[in-house]
């Protein structure tokens, strides 16, 4: 069976739904945050989990979940999209075998930047990509030969990569590595601690509710705030306050802090504008019909 949590990022769930339909496999969705003690998988199952939840920002216990999957005979694939560049990720130490992620979030490569794939060294020669392209061919320019994949991670390449996107990835990753993940994580915690403190002082009295873990060691680098008119609040912040959060249905305003460049004063100013906006009721004048992009 294919297994993931019901709250996982939609693309992960959609891909699993498609594979299950095409291959005649069972897809099992479980409720709640992933927990090693109750991970519902068994021998031969493929489990897909996110290290940081896209909605709540909850940080999963990667080593414990990896060990639990291994003990049950399941294969675990990690989605690192909301983790890489914001929290420490040590796949090798945890014995993780497979992971995917994007580079346009905390790796700072911008929209349209390429994704990445991690395959443990011991598996690289055993697995095959479902898409065979000339960049994965052992002798790339021997074009008359049948497909013979590279023996290492290069076999998972397909076609010519987007060069502009790769250039952005190179610079984003360079800056991230230069800053160091320990310093970035420490700053991320400081920023989200400030955000939570200002929520408690300014926003909770206005009807907001914290939807992310309070304990720093259990969250990533974004905070979600629930509000009955979250969509209108989000649009008003973007259109009238020069603050760009996300709306995540049904009722959450998601505030991401990129520790590489977000300052504490930026968090202060954003929440000060949010407080002023809601106190004046200005969000109530925004069209309540959600648009396609949220």
MILUM-942616 format. One record per residue (C-alpha): residue in three letters; x, y, z. Coordinates in steps of 0.1 Angstrom, whole numbers, padded with zeros to 4 digits, always signed. Layout:
BEGIN
alaXYZ
...
This chain:
BEGIN
unk+0000+0000+0000
unk+0009+0037-0003
unk+0007+0056+0029
unk+0007+0093+0038
unk-0010+0116+0063
unk-0042+0133+0052
unk-0026+0167+0060
unk+0004+0162+0038
unk+0011+0186+0010
unk-0015+0181-0018
unk+0010+0174-0046
unk+0024+0145-0026
unk-0011+0131-0021
unk-0021+0137-0057
unk+0010+0119-0070
unk+0002+0089-0047
unk-0035+0090-0058
unk-0023+0088-0095
unk+0001+0059-0089
unk-0025+0040-0069
unk-0050+0044-0097
unk-0026+0034-0124
unk-0011+0005-0105
unk-0042-0008-0087
unk-0026-0001-0053
unk-0043+0008-0020
unk-0038+0044-0008
unk-0041+0048+0030
unk-0044+0082+0045
unk-0041+0087+0083
unk-0052+0116+0104
unk-0030+0137+0127
unk+0007+0145+0126
unk+0031+0116+0118
unk+0042+0098+0150
unk+0068+0070+0152
unk+0048+0050+0177
unk+0016+0049+0156
unk+0029+0051+0120
unk+0004+0029+0101
unk+0026+0009+0078
unk+0038-0026+0073
unk+0061-0048+0052
unk+0063-0036+0016
unk+0044-0003+0021
unk+0057+0030+0007
unk+0053+0059+0031
unk+0056+0096+0021
unk+0060+0122+0048
unk+0071+0158+0050
unk+0097+0168+0075
unk+0079+0201+0081
unk+0042+0203+0076
unk+0032+0228+0049
unk+0001+0241+0068
unk+0010+0240+0105
unk+0048+0241+0103
unk+0051+0211+0126
unk+0085+0195+0125
unk+0085+0157+0123
unk+0110+0136+0142
unk+0128+0123+0111
unk+0152+0099+0127
unk+0124+0083+0148
unk+0100+0080+0119
unk+0127+0066+0097
unk+0136+0039+0123
unk+0099+0031+0127
unk+0094+0026+0090
unk+0125+0004+0088
unk+0114-0018+0117
unk+0080-0023+0100
unk+0096-0032+0066
unk+0083-0001+0048
unk+0101+0023+0025
unk+0099+0059+0035
unk+0102+0089+0011
unk+0107+0123+0027
unk+0095+0156+0013
unk+0120+0183+0024
unk+0104+0212+0006
unk+0096+0232+0038
unk+0126+0220+0057
unk+0158+0223+0036
unk+0175+0256+0044
unk+0154+0263+0075
unk+0160+0233+0098
unk+0189+0207+0100
unk+0184+0178+0076
unk+0207+0148+0081
unk+0194+0120+0059
unk+0226+0099+0062
unk+0227+0099+0100
unk+0190+0089+0101
unk+0195+0061+0076
unk+0170+0077+0052
unk+0170+0062+0017
unk+0148+0085-0004
unk+0139+0122-0004
unk+0126+0149-0027
unk+0123+0187-0023
unk+0121+0221-0040
unk+0146+0249-0040
unk+0123+0279-0043
unk+0115+0282-0006
unk+0142+0283+0020
unk+0170+0276-0005
unk+0160+0310-0020
unk+0162+0300-0057
unk+0129+0317-0066
unk+0099+0306-0086
unk+0104+0279-0112
unk+0137+0267-0098
unk+0144+0230-0102
unk+0135+0203-0077
unk+0160+0178-0063
unk+0162+0141-0055
unk+0181+0122-0028
unk+0188+0085-0032
unk+0211+0067-0007
unk+0243+0055-0023
unk+0234+0018-0018
unk+0202+0022-0038
unk+0214+0044-0067
unk+0223+0015-0089
unk+0191-0005-0081
unk+0163+0019-0089
unk+0153+0033-0122
unk+0136+0065-0131
unk+0102+0061-0148
unk+0114+0088-0173
unk+0144+0078-0193
unk+0162+0108-0208
unk+0196+0114-0225
unk+0210+0131-0194
unk+0207+0098-0175
unk+0223+0078-0203
unk+0258+0063-0194
unk+0273+0076-0227
unk+0252+0107-0233
unk+0262+0113-0269
unk+0261+0077-0281
unk+0226+0084-0294
unk+0223+0052-0315
unk+0226+0029-0285
unk+0198+0015-0264
unk+0193+0032-0230
unk+0220+0023-0205
unk+0217+0044-0174
unk+0245+0059-0154
unk+0254+0037-0123
unk+0250+0066-0098
unk+0227+0095-0090
unk+0230+0108-0125
unk+0207+0081-0138
unk+0177+0100-0124
unk+0184+0130-0147
unk+0161+0133-0177
unk+0164+0161-0202
unk+0184+0193-0205
unk+0180+0213-0172
unk+0167+0249-0171
unk+0200+0268-0169
unk+0186+0301-0155
unk+0169+0281-0127
unk+0201+0262-0120
unk+0220+0294-0117
unk+0195+0307-0091
unk+0198+0274-0072
unk+0236+0276-0072
unk+0236+0311-0057
unk+0208+0303-0032
unk+0225+0272-0020
unk+0259+0290-0018
unk+0245+0317+0004
unk+0227+0292+0026
unk+0259+0271+0030
unk+0279+0303+0037
unk+0255+0313+0065
unk+0254+0278+0079
unk+0223+0258+0089
unk+0231+0262+0127
unk+0230+0300+0125
unk+0199+0299+0102
unk+0180+0276+0125
unk+0189+0298+0155
unk+0177+0329+0137
unk+0145+0311+0125
unk+0136+0301+0161
unk+0142+0337+0172
unk+0120+0351+0144
unk+0091+0326+0150
unk+0094+0331+0188
unk+0089+0368+0182
unk+0060+0362+0159
unk+0042+0340+0184
unk+0048+0365+0212
unk+0033+0393+0191
unk+0004+0371+0182
unk-0003+0365+0218
unk+0000+0402+0227
unk-0017+0418+0197
unk-0037+0393+0176
unk-0052+0368+0200
unk-0075+0395+0215
unk-0086+0402+0179
unk-0098+0366+0173
unk-0067+0350+0159
unk-0056+0315+0171
unk-0021+0300+0169
unk-0022+0269+0146
unk+0015+0260+0148
unk+0035+0243+0176
unk+0046+0266+0205
unk+0077+0245+0213
unk+0105+0257+0190
unk+0120+0222+0186
unk+0087+0210+0171
unk+0082+0236+0144
unk+0099+0248+0112
unk+0102+0283+0099
unk+0066+0293+0092
unk+0037+0301+0115
unk+0000+0297+0108
unk-0027+0318+0124
unk-0063+0308+0123
unk-0090+0335+0118
unk-0126+0333+0106
unk-0119+0357+0078
unk-0084+0344+0070
unk-0089+0348+0032
unk-0099+0385+0035
unk-0071+0392+0060
unk-0046+0376+0036
unk-0058+0396+0006
unk-0059+0429+0026
unk-0023+0424+0038
unk-0011+0419+0003
unk-0031+0446-0014
unk-0030+0473+0013
unk-0001+0466+0037
unk+0027+0454+0015
unk+0029+0421+0035
unk+0027+0389+0016
unk+0015+0358+0035
unk-0004+0328+0022
unk-0039+0317+0027
unk-0043+0280+0035
unk-0079+0268+0037
unk-0101+0267+0054
unk-0091+0294+0079
unk-0053+0300+0081
unk-0030+0328+0074
unk+0005+0314+0069
unk+0035+0336+0076
unk+0069+0323+0064
unk+0102+0337+0077
unk+0132+0330+0056
unk+0161+0333+0081
unk+0187+0341+0055
unk+0173+0376+0050
unk+0141+0382+0071
unk+0148+0406+0100
unk+0132+0408+0134
unk+0120+0443+0125
unk+0103+0428+0095
unk+0083+0404+0117
unk+0074+0433+0140
unk+0063+0456+0112
unk+0042+0428+0095
unk+0023+0420+0127
unk+0019+0456+0136
unk+0003+0463+0102
unk-0018+0431+0106
unk-0030+0444+0140
unk-0039+0478+0127
unk-0057+0463+0096
unk-0079+0441+0117
unk-0086+0467+0145
unk-0098+0491+0118
unk-0119+0463+0102
unk-0104+0471+0068
unk-0102+0434+0059
unk-0140+0432+0060
unk-0142+0453+0029
unk-0123+0428+0008
unk-0142+0404-0014
unk-0147+0372+0005
unk-0146+0350-0026
unk-0113+0332-0027
unk-0093+0335-0059
unk-0074+0307-0077
unk-0041+0318-0063
unk-0040+0319-0025
